[in-house]
Amino acid sequence: MAIRYTFKAYERLKREQHIDTLFRTGKAFSISPVRFIYLAVPRSAGSSPVQAGFSVPKKKFRKSVDRHRIRRLMVESWRLNKHILYAALPTDKQLHLFLIYTGIEMPEIGPIQQSVISAIEKLSKQFAAPANA
C-alpha cells in the first residue's frame, strides 16, 4: 500500500470532549520547541489511528499570521512523518495527540520537524513494545 502524505478532516482532533479528556488525563512530554500531549483510547471501526491537534499560544505570538505560520509548519511536519507512528500502533488503539509550540521565536521548519520526528519515534517505541511482548 502506498503511503499517503495527507492530513484529512477525520485525522484532526476536533471534538471538545476528546480535547478536554486529553488535557485532563493525557500524558505529556516536551522535545524543544514542541510539547506533546497524548492519550491512547479504544479505537472505533473506521476511525483514523491517530487524531492530532495543533496550537500556538496567543500570549507568545500576538499576530495571527505568526501563529498560523507556526501551526502550518507543525502540521506539515506531522503530515510528512505520521506514517511511522501509524505503522507502530496496534489496530485496537487510537491515539489522541496534541502538539503545542512552546518556543519564543519564529521558527524555521528544521527544528520543528526534528522535534516531531523524535516524538513520533518515541511514541512508536512506546506503543510497539507491548505488542511484541
URTA-V299099 format. One line per field, one symbol per residue. psi: psi as a letter, one per 20 degrees, with the letter a starting at -180 (. if undefined). A space follows every 50 residues. Layout:
psi: ???
This chain:
psi: pqpomrnrhiiqohphgggggghgirqqqpopkppppqpprqpqpjrqhp pqqqqpphhhnhphhgghggghgggggghiihhghghipqiiqqpppppp piriqprrhghggggggggggghggghhghhh.
